[in-house]
Amino acid sequence: MKLSEIVKGLDFTSDSFSDRQIKDIAYDSRKAGEDIIFVCLTGAFTDGHKYAQGAYEKGSRVFVCEKELSLPEDALIIKTDNTRAALAVMSCNFFRNPSREIDVIGITGTKGKTTVAHLIKFVLDKAGIMTGIIGTVGASYGDTVLPTVNTTPESYELQKMLRMMADGGCKAAAIEVSSLGLKSHRTDGTEFAYGVFTNLYPDHIGTNEHESFEEYAYWKTQLFPLCKKTIVNIDDPFSEKIKECSAREIITYGYDKSADYVLGRCDKLKNGNILSMAFDVCAKGKDKHFTVGLPAEINCHNSLIALAIAEEYGVSDEVISEALAGVSVKGRCETVRECEDITVIIDYAHNGISLKSIIDTARDYEHNRIITLFGSVGGRTECRREELGTVSGALSDFTVITSDDPDFENPMKICKEIASYCEKAGGEYIIIPDRAEAVNYAVKNALPGDIVILAGKGHEEYMKIEGKKLPFSERAEVLKALRERKEV
């Protein structure tokens, strides 16, 4: 593609602009090379301008920057105010604006983004509307799985994935849009068919994230002026601000009787070791009944979003019903179906609020004991150790304290800190720092009717230890323990 086409719409200055053929864009100097533009991104931990010389030595001759660069005369330097915003413009152009070819559904909020994205994908796929997904647990469409680093990928990766989805036959893509993704211009240039707001709570406030709750909330609002239609949780107080920021049609959902989709009665269902929910909904004046294959009333609430989207596409109630009943989200209230006399739930809960929520959910179902396994990350968010230990000590019948990304911190030290709070709350516990051993212990020592909650890792396939991401699958360890349990 010609350079002039790639920088179309970009506000920049250049003393020596000359058009030329470009084969790719890079912001990692290791991927620089001949006919590849190098974009100098300024981030929280590094500055891409420092790597411009290295990119030049690898063959790049076109550079996009915010600061002055000292490079040989044959380097074409394009200067702009914000290279992250520039990367988004260039990526949209380079990948031929894929969001104009498929319906992009952006989901933002503090909680529920991952679950909602999967609910939407499940329903639309079941209806024959091939849908891609991009978010916390990765990106995929059809049988293709794409790795991701951030909840909302950098603009180059985002546009590349959307192009792959469009070319691969997708009609829609459900993507999680984080506040940091919006702040970092990762979604700039993306045209959203729908924007979804789930809820807002204080989160992601601190160093290298947001300076305050007000700033965090502000960036959440910035998705909605970009959307053709907005779907908003009317029960959340912040919904009024979201509606003010929404440029076009607004669809509401929640418990409030004024909503377009009103949640009614919710009932807990337990079929063997599988936990699910049944719920009533008044959908634009019509009474309907569905089952969702996930525990907790919040997932009935989340299902209203998928229902609203599905009805926008004209999907029948029969198809919606079948899809919702069979839904499963990796690492989000995920019930391990291979169990027999016990129930094992894998969940991403990694702070006090989310751990309390999943334990309360489990307690609402018929059970013998609640056994909760978790740890806490090393080197940061140390206040979570008190939250987690206190919650589990008070609400669980037994706690297995273990590791969760200890990194460079001593795993036993973290475990003992958690244990001190668990003990203060009156809880019984055991410390097993090796997480694989801990999972094995929890599963093999569970009694018939017990519900075992494995919290913290969720969908993740690694354990961060001493700066390295070592392979670790909670689900694989559960299946191994279940096999050994049968043999005992």
C-alpha positions in Angstrom: 0.0 0.0 0.0 1.2 3.5 -0.8 2.4 5.6 2.2 0.0 8.4 1.2 -3.0 6.1 1.6 -1.8 4.9 5.0 -1.4 8.4 6.4 -4.7 9.7 4.9 -6.6 11.6 7.6 -3.5 12.0 9.8 -2.5 15.4 11.0 1.3 15.6 10.6 4.3 17.5 9.5 7.3 16.2 7.4 10.2 18.1 5.8 10.9 15.4 3.3 7.6 13.5 2.6 7.8 11.3 -0.5 5.3 8.6 -1.4 6.5 5.0 -1.5 5.2 1.5 -1.2 4.8 0.1 2.4 4.3 -3.5 3.3 3.7 -3.2 7.0 3.6 -1.1 10.2 5.6 -1.8 13.4 5.9 -0.3 16.8 8.3 -3.0 18.1 11.8 -2.4 16.8 12.3 -6.1 16.6 9.7 -6.2 13.8 11.1 -3.3 11.9 12.5 -3.8 8.4 12.7 -2.7 4.8 9.4 -1.0 3.6 8.0 -1.1 7.2 6.9 2.0 9.0 8.2 2.3 12.5 5.9 4.1 15.0 7.6 5.5 18.1 5.0 4.8 20.9 5.4 6.4 24.3 4.2 4.1 27.0 4.2 3.8 30.8 7.4 1.7 30.9 9.3 2.5 27.7 9.7 5.1 25.0 9.7 3.9 21.4 11.8 6.9 20.3 14.8 5.2 22.0 14.5 2.4 19.6 14.3 4.4 16.3 18.0 3.9 15.6 17.6 0.2 16.0 14.6 0.2 13.7 16.7 2.1 11.1 19.5 -0.4 11.3 17.0 -3.2 10.6 15.9 -1.4 7.4 13.0 0.9 8.3 13.2 4.3 6.6 9.8 5.8 7.5 9.3 6.9 11.1 6.3 8.4 12.9 7.2 10.3 16.1 6.2 12.9 18.7 9.8 14.0 19.6 12.8 14.9 17.5 14.7 12.0 16.0 18.4 12.0 15.0 18.6 9.7 12.1 20.5 9.6 8.7 19.2 11.8 5.9 17.5 9.0 4.0 15.0 8.6 6.9 11.6 10.0 6.2 10.3 11.5 9.5 6.6 12.1 10.1 5.9 14.1 13.2 2.5 14.2 14.9 1.1 15.2 18.3 0.2 11.7 19.5 1.7 8.6 18.0 -0.8 6.2 19.6 -3.6 8.1 17.9 -1.6 8.1 14.7 -1.1 4.4 14.8 -4.8 3.9 15.1 -5.5 6.1 12.0 -2.8 4.3 10.0 -3.9 0.8 11.1 -7.5 1.5 10.0 -6.2 2.6 6.6 -3.7 -0.2 6.2 -6.3 -2.9 7.0 -8.9 -1.2 4.8 -11.3 -0.2 7.6 -12.7 -3.6 8.5 -15.3 -2.2 10.9 -17.1 -0.9 7.9 -17.7 -4.4 6.7 -18.8 -6.2 9.9 -20.9 -5.1 12.9 -18.5 -4.3 15.8 -20.2 -4.6 19.2 -18.2 -2.8 21.9 -18.7 -3.8 25.5 -17.5 -1.6 28.3 -18.0 -1.5 32.1 -16.2 -2.5 35.3 -17.6 -6.0 35.5 -19.2 -8.5 33.0 -17.5 -7.6 29.8 -16.0 -11.0 29.2 -19.2 -12.9 30.0 -21.4 -10.5 27.9 -19.1 -10.8 24.9 -19.3 -14.6 25.1 -23.1 -14.6 25.5 -23.5 -12.4 22.4 -21.1 -14.7 20.4 -22.9 -17.9 21.6 -26.3 -16.6 20.5 -25.3 -15.1 17.2 -23.2 -18.1 16.2 -26.1 -20.4 17.0 -28.3 -18.3 14.7 -25.7 -18.7 11.9 -24.4 -15.2 12.2 -20.7 -15.9 12.4 -19.2 -13.7 15.2 -15.7 -13.0 16.3 -14.7 -12.2 19.8 -11.8 -10.1 21.2 -11.1 -9.7 24.9 -9.6 -10.8 28.1 -9.6 -14.5 27.3 -8.2 -14.0 23.8 -9.6 -13.6 20.3 -11.3 -16.2 18.1 -13.7 -16.7 15.2 -14.9 -20.0 13.8 -12.1 -22.5 14.5 -9.4 -19.8 14.5 -7.8 -18.8 17.8 -5.7 -15.6 18.0 -3.5 -14.7 21.0 -3.9 -11.3 22.7 -2.0 -9.4 25.4 -4.4 -6.7 26.5 -8.2 -6.9 27.0 -8.4 -4.4 24.2 -5.4 -5.0 21.8 -3.2 -2.2 20.5 -4.9 -0.5 17.5 -2.7 -2.3 14.9 -3.6 -5.8 16.3 -7.2 -4.8 16.7 -7.6 -3.7 13.1 -5.6 -6.8 11.9 -7.9 -9.1 13.8 -11.0 -7.4 12.6 -9.7 -7.7 9.0 -9.1 -11.4 9.5 -12.6 -11.8 10.9 -14.2 -9.8 8.0 -12.2 -11.9 5.4 -13.0 -15.1 7.3 -16.8 -14.6 6.9 -17.7 -12.9 10.2 -20.8 -10.7 10.2 -20.1 -9.3 13.7 -17.4 -9.1 16.3 -18.0 -8.7 20.1 -15.0 -6.9 21.6 -14.3 -5.8 25.2 -13.5 -2.2 25.3 -11.5 -1.2 28.4 -11.1 2.3 29.8 -7.3 2.0 29.2 -8.0 0.9 25.6 -10.0 4.0 25.0 -7.5 6.3 26.8 -4.7 4.8 24.7 -6.5 5.4 21.4 -6.7 1.6 20.6 -10.2 1.8 19.3 -9.8 5.1 17.4 -11.2 4.9 13.9 -13.3 1.8 14.7 -16.9 2.2 13.7 -19.2 0.5 16.3 -22.6 -0.8 15.4 -23.5 -1.2 19.1 -22.0 0.0 22.4 -22.9 -1.8 25.6 -22.5 -0.4 29.1 -22.7 -3.0 31.9 -21.9 -1.1 35.2 -19.3 1.2 36.9 -17.4 0.7 40.1 -14.0 2.1 41.2 -11.2 0.1 39.6 -8.0 0.5 37.6 -7.1 3.6 39.6 -3.4 4.1 40.4 0.1 4.2 38.9 0.1 3.7 35.1 -3.7 3.4 35.0 -6.2 6.2 35.9 -5.5 9.1 38.2 -9.0 9.1 39.8 -12.4 7.5 39.6 -13.6 10.5 37.7 -11.0 10.0 35.0 -11.8 6.3 34.9 -15.5 7.1 34.4 -14.8 9.7 31.8 -12.9 7.3 29.5 -15.8 4.8 29.9 -18.1 7.3 28.3 -15.9 7.9 25.3 -17.1 4.7 23.6 -20.6 5.8 23.1 -20.4 8.8 20.8 -18.8 6.3 18.3 -21.8 3.9 18.3 -24.8 3.8 16.1 -26.9 2.2 19.0 -26.3 2.0 22.7 -27.4 -0.7 25.1 -27.3 0.5 28.6 -27.9 -1.0 32.1 -30.5 1.3 33.4 -30.1 0.0 37.0 -26.6 1.6 37.2 -26.6 5.2 38.4 -23.9 6.1 35.8 -26.4 5.1 33.0 -27.7 8.6 32.8 -24.3 9.9 31.9 -23.9 7.1 29.3 -27.2 8.1 27.8 -26.1 11.7 27.6 -23.0 10.7 25.7 -24.8 8.4 23.3 -25.4 10.0 19.9 -28.2 7.8 18.6 -30.7 5.1 19.5 -30.7 3.9 23.1 -31.9 0.4 24.3 -32.2 -0.1 28.0 -32.2 -3.2 30.2 -32.4 -4.1 33.9 -34.8 -4.5 36.8 -36.3 -1.1 36.3 -39.8 -1.4 34.9 -39.2 1.4 32.4 -36.5 -0.6 30.6 -37.0 -2.1 27.2 -35.9 -5.4 28.6 -37.1 -5.9 32.2 -35.7 -8.8 34.2 -38.3 -10.6 36.3 -38.2 -13.7 38.4 -34.8 -15.6 38.6 -34.6 -19.2 39.8 -31.5 -21.3 40.6 -31.2 -24.6 38.8 -28.9 -27.5 39.7 -28.7 -30.5 37.4 -26.3 -32.9 39.0 -23.1 -30.9 39.3 -24.1 -28.2 36.8 -25.3 -24.9 38.1 -27.5 -22.6 36.0 -30.4 -20.1 36.2 -33.9 -19.7 34.8 -35.4 -16.2 34.4 -38.4 -14.3 33.1 -38.1 -11.2 31.0 -40.5 -8.7 29.6 -38.8 -7.9 26.2 -40.3 -4.8 24.7 -43.7 -5.6 26.2 -43.6 -9.4 25.5 -43.2 -11.9 28.4 -40.5 -14.6 27.8 -38.7 -17.3 29.7 -35.1 -18.5 29.3 -32.4 -20.6 31.0 -28.8 -19.5 31.0 -26.1 -22.2 31.6 -24.3 -20.1 34.2 -24.9 -19.6 37.9 -25.8 -16.3 39.6 -28.6 -13.8 39.0 -26.1 -11.4 37.5 -25.9 -13.7 34.5 -29.6 -13.4 34.0 -29.0 -9.7 34.0 -26.1 -10.1 31.5 -28.3 -12.3 29.3 -30.6 -9.4 28.6 -27.9 -7.8 26.5 -27.5 -10.9 24.4 -31.3 -11.1 24.0 -31.4 -7.4 22.9 -28.6 -7.9 20.4 -30.2 -11.1 19.0 -33.6 -9.5 18.6 -31.9 -6.7 16.6 -30.7 -9.4 14.2 -34.1 -11.0 14.1 -33.0 -14.2 15.9 -36.0 -16.4 17.0 -36.7 -17.1 20.6 -36.1 -20.8 20.0 -32.5 -20.2 18.9 -31.9 -17.7 21.7 -33.2 -20.2 24.2 -31.0 -23.1 22.9 -27.9 -20.8 22.8 -28.3 -19.4 26.3 -29.0 -22.8 27.9 -25.7 -24.2 26.5 -23.4 -21.2 27.1 -20.1 -21.7 29.0 -17.5 -19.0 29.5 -13.9 -20.1 30.1 -12.8 -19.1 33.6 -16.0 -17.1 34.4 -18.3 -19.1 36.7 -17.2 -22.1 34.6 -18.6 -25.4 35.9 -16.3 -28.3 35.2 -18.8 -30.7 33.6 -16.6 -33.8 34.0 -17.3 -33.9 37.7 -19.7 -36.5 39.2 -20.5 -36.2 42.9 -18.9 -32.8 43.5 -19.2 -29.4 41.7 -16.0 -27.6 40.7 -16.2 -23.9 39.6 -13.3 -22.1 38.0 -13.6 -18.4 38.3 -11.4 -15.3 37.7 -12.4 -13.7 41.1 -9.2 -12.1 42.4 -10.4 -9.4 44.8 -12.6 -9.3 47.9 -15.8 -8.2 46.1 -15.6 -10.8 43.3 -14.6 -13.6 45.7 -17.6 -12.8 47.9 -19.9 -12.8 44.9 -18.8 -16.2 43.7 -19.0 -17.8 47.2 -22.4 -16.2 47.8 -23.5 -17.6 44.4 -22.3 -21.1 45.4 -24.0 -20.9 48.8 -27.3 -20.2 47.2 -27.3 -23.7 45.7 -27.9 -26.9 47.5 -24.5 -28.1 48.9 -22.6 -29.9 51.6 -19.5 -27.7 52.1 -18.0 -24.7 50.2 -14.2 -25.2 49.7 -12.5 -22.2 48.3 -9.0 -22.2 46.8 -7.1 -19.0 45.9 -3.9 -17.0 46.3 -2.9 -13.4 45.6 -0.4 -11.8 43.2 3.1 -10.9 44.3 4.6 -7.4 44.2 1.4 -5.4 44.1 -2.2 -5.0 45.3 -1.2 -6.3 48.8 -4.4 -4.9 50.2 -6.2 -7.7 48.4 -4.7 -10.3 50.7 -6.7 -9.0 53.6 -9.9 -8.8 51.5 -9.5 -12.3 50.2 -8.5 -13.9 53.5 -11.3 -12.2 55.4 -14.0 -13.0 52.8 -13.1 -16.7 52.5 -12.5 -17.2 56.2 -16.0 -15.8 56.9 -18.0 -17.4 54.1 -16.2 -20.7 53.2 -16.4 -23.9 55.1 -12.7 -24.6 54.3 -10.0 -22.5 52.5 -7.0 -23.8 50.6 -4.5 -21.0 50.4 -2.0 -21.2 47.5 -0.1 -19.2 44.9 -1.4 -16.8 42.2 1.4 -15.2 40.2 3.8 -14.7 43.1 6.4 -13.4 40.6 9.5 -12.3 42.7 7.8 -12.4 46.1 8.1 -15.4 48.4 4.9 -17.5 47.8 4.8 -18.8 51.4 5.0 -15.2 52.7 1.9 -14.2 50.7 0.1 -17.4 51.8 0.8 -16.7 55.5 -0.4 -13.1 55.2 -3.7 -14.3 53.7 -3.9 -17.0 56.4 -3.7 -14.5 59.2 -6.8 -12.7 57.9 -8.6 -16.0 57.2 -7.9 -17.0 60.8 -9.1 -13.7 62.2 -12.4 -14.3 60.4 -12.8 -17.7 62.0 -12.0 -19.8 59.0 -10.4 -23.2 58.8 -7.6 -23.4 56.2 -4.6 -25.2 54.9 -1.6 -23.6 53.1 -0.2 -25.4 50.0 2.0 -22.9 48.0 2.3 -25.2 44.9 -1.0 -24.5 43.1 -1.1 -27.8 41.2 -0.7 -29.6 44.5 -3.4 -27.4 46.1 -5.9 -28.1 43.3 -5.2 -31.8 43.6 -5.8 -31.6 47.4 -9.0 -29.6 47.1 -10.6 -31.9 44.5 -9.4 -35.2 46.0 -10.5 -34.3 49.5 -13.9 -32.9 48.6 -16.9 -34.9 49.9 -20.0 -35.8 47.9 -22.1 -32.6 47.5 -19.2 -30.2 48.1 -18.8 -27.2 45.9 -15.1 -26.4 45.2 -14.3 -22.9 44.0 -11.0 -22.4 42.3 -10.5 -18.6 42.2 -8.1 -16.2 40.7 -6.6 -17.8 37.6 -9.8 -18.3 35.6 -9.0 -18.4 31.9 -5.2 -17.8 32.3 -2.9 -20.5 31.0 0.2 -19.5 33.0 1.7 -18.8 36.4 4.0 -15.8 36.7 7.0 -16.9 38.8 10.3 -14.9 39.1 9.6 -12.8 36.0 8.6 -15.8 33.8 5.2 -16.9 32.6 5.3 -20.7 33.2 2.6 -22.9 31.7 -0.3 -23.6 34.1 -3.8 -24.7 33.4 -6.3 -24.8 36.3 -8.7 -26.9 34.2 -6.0 -29.4 33.3 -5.1 -29.8 36.9 -8.7 -30.3 37.9 -9.2 -33.0 35.3 -6.0 -34.8 36.5 -7.2 -34.6 40.1 -10.6 -36.0 39.1 -9.0 -39.0 37.4 -7.0 -39.7 40.5 -10.1 -39.2 42.7 -11.9 -41.9 40.7 -9.0 -44.3 41.2 -8.9 -43.9 45.0 
